C-alpha cells in the first residue's frame, strides 16, 4: 500500500456500526416516549416478515484484557450471575409489554464481557425463559462469544441444544509477549481444543477474532498467528484493527505505552500480510475487517447482497429491529437508537421499577435515514447510488466534490449516479464513509473521539 496514502488518510474516524454515530446523537430531543413509539412502529412493520434481533450484553470478566474497549466489570464472584440474568429477563418483559403479539426472533447474540463467565445451567435458564415469550423465525441464528480458556464442553453442548450454531473465539495473537501486554494468555492448544469441540458438537460456523496493531506486535507475529489460524481453518475470521482509545476506556487501555504500539505503516502492513495469507487458502474478504470461507453464511450474504451491519458488527441477514438487553447495550429500531445505562446498580434499580433502562438515544430524521442507507451500502456492498430520488439529499453535490479526491487517488470510481469502491480503496472505506457523514462535516470534534482509520 502506498505510504503517502496511509499518511494522508490515517485520521480519527468512526467504524460506522451506526449512523449517526453515538457522539452525534441528539440527546436533547430524545425521549422514552419517542423511543417506545419507534420500536413499536418498527415491530409492526417487520416482525412478520423479518423478525427481530436480540443482543444480550453479559459484562462480567474474571480478569481485565487491556486491549478491550467493551463495557465490563471485573470480578471472580459468580454469585453475580443469577441476579443479573433475572434483571435481563425483567428488561425483556418490559419490551414484550410494548408489543401486541409475540415477537419472532431471527438473531440472538451473547456478547460481553465474557458470556462463558456464566455457568451453562444459568445460560440455559436465561435463554429458555427468554424464548417462552417469543416465536422463532424459520431461519433463525443464535451465536455467542467464547473465551477459549473457560468455554467448556458443557457450555458448547448446552447452548447448541438451545439452538446456537455459531460461536466466535477471541484469539487476538499467539505471541506470549503480546498476550502478556494485553493480559490475555491462552495457548494455541487451548484454541485448537475448543474449536474441535465446537465442530464435534455440531456448530456450523466457528469464528476466530484476531487483532492487528497490538502492543509489541510485529509482522512476523501476524505471519505466525495466521499460520496457526489456517491450520484450524475457522469458518469466518474477524481480523480487527486494534482501536486505541484510552481517553474513552480509561485504565483498561493503559497497560502499555503508546510507544509500544506499531507505527501506522507497520500496522497496515500487518493487515496486508494477513489478508494475503488468508486469501491464499480460500478466505474471501467481507466488508471491512472480516473474512469467510465460501461455505459460511457471511459469504453467502455478501454474494446475494444481504449483508447487514449494526452494533453487533456484520451479520448475515438484516432485521430492522434490534433490541439490546443488559448494561450499556444499544438498541436499534431503524428509526431510532437507545443505549442502556452503564452502571449495573442503576440498571437493577430501573428494571425493578418497571422502567426500560435507557439513558440516551437518538431519533433519526429524514436526512439521517438517507445518509444511513448510503453508509450501510458502502460498508456492506462497497458501493452506493443516488439513482432513486429517495437516495438524494440536499448536500449531495458537496459530498460528490469530496469524493473526487478519493477518485483521483484511485480509491473509488463513479459510474452513472453511483460510486464504487475499488480494491485499492477497501482499506480506506471508513474515510470514504466520512465524506457522507454530514453531522461529522458540520461539527468537527475539538478532541479525538474515534480510533484511527488505518
N, C-alpha and C positions, 0 to 999 in steps of 0.2 A: 504494500500500500504506500502511496506517495506520502513522504513525511511532511511535505508542505500542506497537504490536505488535513493531516492529523492536527498540525499546529493551528490551522485556520478554523477547523470545526470542533476542536475539543473544548467545548464550553459547557457550563452547567445547564442541564435541561431535563424536562420530565421524562418518565418512562411510559407515560400515556396508558396507564391502566384505566384512566377515566379522562373525560373532558366534560366540563372544566376540571383541571387538576385541583387538588384539595386547597392549596394556598389561594386559589382564586374563586373559591366558593363564596356565595353571597350569604353569609351567616345572618345578616340583619333582617332580611326579608323572609328567611326560612322560618317555618313554624311546624309544630307537631300536627296541627290540623291539615296543613298543606301536604305534609309527608304522607299522612294516612290517606288523603284523597288520591295522591299519585300512585300509591301502592295498590289501592283498591281499583283504580282505573286500569292499571296495567294487568292486574289479575283477571279482571273481567274480559279484557281484550284477548289474552293469550293463554289462559290456563288450560282451555280445552285443546288448543292447537299445539302449543309449545310446552306447557307446564312451567315450572319454576325451578330455580337452582337454590340450594342452601349451602352457605359456607358457615362452618362452626369453628370458632376460634377457641382452642384449648391452650391456655397461656403458660402452663407450668413446665418448668425445666429443672432438672437436678443440678445443672451447672451452666455457667454463662459462656456461650460461644462469642468471642469478641469480634467476629465479623458480622454478627446478626443485627439486622435493622428492624426486626419484628418486635411487637409488644409482648413482653413475657414477665413472669415472676419466678424467681429462683427459690426453690425450696426442696428439701428432701422429705418433707412431711406428706404422706399420702392420704392423711385424713381430710385433706382439702378436696379430694376427688368428688365424693357424692354431693356435698353441699353445692359445688359449682355446677354439676350436671343437673341437679334439681332446679337450679336457677335458670339454666338454659331452657329447660322444658317449660318453665313458667313464662319465659320470654316468648317461646314459640306459641304458646297458647294465647298470648296477647295478640299475636298476628292472626292466629286462626279465628279469633273473635271478629276480625275485620271482614272475613270472607263469608259469603252466603252459601257456599258449598265446599266440598273437600278439595284441597289443592292437589294437583298432580305433580309429583316430584320427578324431575328429569335428571338433575345432577345434585349430588351431595358430596361435599369435600370436607374432610377433617384436617385443619391446619393448626399452626401454633407459632411459638411454643413447641412442645413435644407431645403430639397426640398419644404416642406409646408410653408416655409417663403414666397414663391411666391404665388400670388393670383391665384385662379383657372382659371380665364379668361386668365391670362398670360401663365400658363402652357398649356392651350388649344391652344393658339397661337403657342407656341413652337412646340408641338407635331404635330399639323395639318400641319404646314409649313414643318417640317422635313419629314413627310410622303409623301408629294407631289412629292418628288424626289426618292421614293423607292416603292418597292412592299413588301408584307408581305409573309413570309413562311407560309405554311398551319398550322403548329403547333407553331406559334409564342407565346412568353410570354413577357408581359410588367409588370414591377414591380417598386415600389418606396419605399423609406424610409419615414415614417411619424413620426412626433413628436406628442405624444398624446395630448399635450396642445394646439396645433394650427392646428391639422388636423380636418377640418370641414366636415359636410355632403356634402357641395358643392365641396370640394376638392375630396372626395371619389367618388361622383357621376360623376363629370366632367371627372376624369381620367378613371373611369370604362367605360363611354361612348366612350372613345378614345381607348379602348381595354385593359386596365390594369385589371389584375385579381389577382395579388399578391401584398400584402403590408406587410412591416415589421415595427413594432413599437418599438422604443427604450425604454425599461423599466429600465434596469440596476439593480435596487434594490428598495424595498419598504420601507426600514428603513429611517425615516426622518433624522436621524443623518448622515447616509451615503449620502443621497441625498443632504444635506446641504454641506457636504465636497466636493462633486463633482459638486455643483451648478446646480443640475438637480432635481428640485422639481416638482413632479407630483403624484397625488393620484391614488390609486387603482381604485376608482370610475371613474376617467377620462379614464384610460386604458380600463376599462370594457365598458365604453360608446362607445369609438371609435372602439373597437373590435366588439361589437354588431352591430354598424352602418355598418362596412365593410361587415359583413356577411349578413345583411339585404339587402344591395345593390346588393350583388351577387358575392363578391370576393371568389374565390375558395381556396385561400391559404392565411391565415393570420398568420404572424410570430411575435414572440416576441424576442427581444435581451436582454439577461441577462448577467451580468458580475460578475465574482467572483474574489476575491483578491483585492477588492476596499478598500480605507482607512476606518478604523473603522469597517469594515465588519466582522461579526462573523459567525460561523457555524449555530447558531440559526437564524441569518438573512437569510441565504440561505434556511433553512427549511421553514421559513415564506414566502419568496418570491416564492419558488417553489410551496408551497401550494396554494397561490393566483393564480399562473400560471395554476396549474392543474384545478382550478375552471373555468377558462376561456377556457382552452383546445385549445390553438392556434395550427394550423396545423403543424407548424415547429418552432423550437426554436434554436437560436444561443446562446450557453452557453459559452461565451468567457472568457478567462483568461485576466485580466487587464494587458496591456502592459505598463510597467512603463519606459518611455524613455524620461525623461525631458531634457536630453542633446541634443536631436533632436528637441523636440517640444517647448523648451523654457518655458516661464512663464505659459503656459497653464496647465502644469502638476506640478506646484509648489504651488498649492493652499492648500497643506497639506505637512506634513513632512514625510520623508521616514519611520520614526519610527511609523507612524500611519498605515502603511500597515501590513497585516497579515504576519506571518512567512511563509516560503515556505511549511512547513509541514501543517500548518493550511489552507493555500490556496489550497493545493491539497486535503485536507480533505473536503473542501467546495465543490469541484467538485465531489468527490466520493459520498457525501451525496446527492447532487442534481441529479446525474446520477441515483442512486438507486431509488430515489423518482419518477423520470420521467419514468424509465423503468417499475416500478410497475404499472403505469396507462396506459401503452401501447405504450410509445415512444420508438423508436429504434435509437441507436447511429449511426450517419452517419459520416464517415471520422473522422475528428478532430473537436471537439467543437460544433457539430451540432446534433440535434435530430429531428425526424419527425414521425408523425403518419403514419401507413401503407397506408392511403388513399392519402397521399401527393406525388406530383411528384418527390420530392427529394428522397423519399424512393424507389419509382419505378425505378428511375435512378440507385440507388445503386444496387438493386436486379438484374437489367439487365446489370450491369457493364457499364453504360453510364454516370456515374457521372464524372463531369469535375471540374477543379479548375483553376481559373485565378485571375486577380486583383479584381474581384467582389466577390471572395470567391468561395464557392461551387455552381455549377449550375447544373440543371437537364439535360442539353444537351450540347454537345460540338459544338463550332464553331471555326474554325481555325483562323478566323479574328475577332478581337475586336477593334473597334475604340473608343477611349476615347476623348470626347469633353469637353472643358472647362479648366479653370486654374488647373494646377497640374495633370490633367487626364493622365493616361498611356494607350497607345495603344499597341496591340499585333498582329503581323501578322503571328505568329508561327515562322517565320524566323528572326524576329527582334522585339525589343521593342522601344518605343519612349515616352518620357514624355514631357508634355507641360510646358511652363513657369509658375511660381507660382505667379507672380505679375499680378493683374488684369489690371493695366495700360499698362504693357508691352504686355499682351495678346491682349488688344484692338488695340494697335499700330500695332502689327504684322498682325492680321487678316484684319485690314483695309488696309494694304499694300499688301494684297493678298499672305501672307506667312503663311504656316502651322506653328502654334506657338510652335514648338518642340524646346527644348533647350539641350536635351541629350538623348542618347539611346544606343542600343547595337544590333549588327547584330550577330546572332548565327552561330558558325561554326559547323562542323560535330560532334565533340565531345560534344559540348553544347546540340545539338539536342538529342543525345543518352541519356545523363545524365538527360535531361529534362523529357524524357519519363519514365525513371526509377523512378524519384522523383514523377511524376504525378501518376504513378501506385501505389506507396506506399501511397501517400496522399489520393487517391480516392478509391483504392481497397485493401489496406493493404497487397499488395504482388507485387513482380516483378520477372521477369525471364530473363535469357540470353540463352534461348533455340534457339532463332533465331540468326543467325550470325549478323544481323543488330543491335542487342542489346549488342554486345560485344564492349569493348573498352580496350585500352592498359593497363590501370591501374586497371582493374577489379580484378586481384589477390590481390593487396594491399587492395582494398575495402573489399574483402571477409575476409581478415585477421582481419580487424577492426570489421566486423560483427560477428566474432566468439565470441567477448566479450559479445555482446548482446545475443547470443545464450546461453552462459554459465549462463547468468542472467535470462534465461527463457523468454526473450522478443521477440524472433523470432525463427523460425525453418527453416532448409534447407531441400529442397525436390527436387531432380533431376533438378539441374540448376535453381532453383528458391528459393526465400526467402519469407516466410510467417510470418507476424507479429501476435503474439499471443494476446489473450485478455489481458494478463498481460502487453504486450508491447505497447498497444494502447496509454497510456499516454506519451510514450517516442518516438512517431512517428517522431517528429522533430529531435530528436537525431539520429534516425536510418537514416533519410534522409541525415543528415550531413555527414555520412560515405561515401555517394555517391558524395558529393559536392566537386569536385576536386579543384575548384577555392578557396574555403574556406580552403582546406587542404594545398594548395600550398602557400597561403599567409594569415597566421593567423593575424587577426587585432591586432594592438597595443592598441587600445582603444575599448570600448564596443560599438558595432554597433547595436546590436539586444536586444530585451527583453529576459528575462529568459525563458527557455523551460518548466519548471514545474510550 
